[in-house]
Amino acid sequence: MQPASTPTETISQNWAGLTPGQHVTVAEPTGHRYPATIDMITEDHNVVWVHTTPTLQRKAFDRREGIIITPV
């Protein structure tokens, strides 16, 4: 008999302080980190779009994905 598995804890970050044009560092749960600029953020601050630096890819993240966005 195997022990019961425990649910993985999900990181949820409050993005209320982020604003379009702000320079940030994005840290994905995989450990990948990169600079980016905030493009848009929803009114409820649950979804944020960034332009990555230097590739300018546009990515969207939900705050429950475990993404850490830190202002620089």
C-alpha positions as CSV (number, residue, x, y, z in Angstrom):
1,M,0.0,0.0,0.0
2,Q,1.4,3.4,-1.0
3,P,0.9,6.5,1.2
4,A,-1.7,9.0,0.1
5,S,-0.2,11.8,-2.0
6,T,-0.4,15.3,-0.8
7,P,-1.6,18.0,-3.2
8,T,1.1,20.2,-4.7
9,E,1.0,23.7,-3.2
10,T,0.3,26.4,-5.8
11,I,1.9,29.8,-5.4
12,S,-0.6,32.6,-5.9
13,Q,0.9,36.1,-6.2
14,N,-0.9,39.4,-5.7
15,W,-0.2,41.4,-8.9
16,A,-2.2,44.5,-7.8
17,G,0.9,46.7,-7.7
18,L,2.0,46.0,-11.3
19,T,1.5,48.6,-14.0
20,P,1.8,48.5,-17.8
21,G,5.3,49.6,-18.9
22,Q,6.9,48.4,-15.6
23,H,10.2,46.4,-15.9
24,V,10.1,43.1,-14.1
25,T,11.8,39.7,-13.7
26,V,9.6,36.7,-14.4
27,A,10.4,33.4,-12.6
28,E,8.5,30.3,-13.9
29,P,8.0,27.2,-11.7
30,T,10.5,25.4,-13.9
31,G,13.2,27.7,-12.6
32,H,13.5,29.7,-15.8
33,R,14.0,33.4,-15.1
34,Y,14.0,36.3,-17.6
35,P,13.5,40.1,-17.8
36,A,10.2,41.4,-19.2
37,T,8.0,44.4,-19.4
38,I,4.4,44.5,-18.2
39,D,2.1,44.9,-21.3
40,M,-1.4,44.6,-19.8
41,I,-3.1,43.4,-16.6
42,T,-6.8,42.6,-16.0
43,E,-8.9,44.8,-13.7
44,D,-9.0,42.0,-11.1
45,H,-5.2,41.5,-11.3
46,N,-5.6,37.8,-12.0
47,V,-4.0,37.8,-15.5
48,V,-0.9,39.7,-16.7
49,W,0.6,39.9,-20.2
50,V,4.3,40.6,-20.5
51,H,6.8,41.2,-23.4
52,T,9.9,39.2,-22.8
53,T,13.3,40.9,-23.2
54,P,15.1,40.7,-25.6
55,T,12.9,38.5,-27.8
56,L,9.7,40.5,-27.3
57,Q,7.5,37.4,-27.1
58,R,4.1,38.2,-25.6
59,K,3.1,35.9,-22.8
60,A,0.0,35.7,-20.6
61,F,0.1,34.3,-17.1
62,D,-2.7,33.6,-14.6
63,R,-1.7,34.4,-11.0
64,R,-2.4,30.8,-9.9
65,E,0.2,29.3,-12.3
66,G,3.0,29.7,-9.8
67,I,4.7,32.5,-11.8
68,I,6.6,35.0,-9.7
69,I,6.8,38.5,-11.1
70,T,9.2,40.8,-9.3
71,P,9.6,44.5,-10.1
72,V,13.2,45.6,-10.9
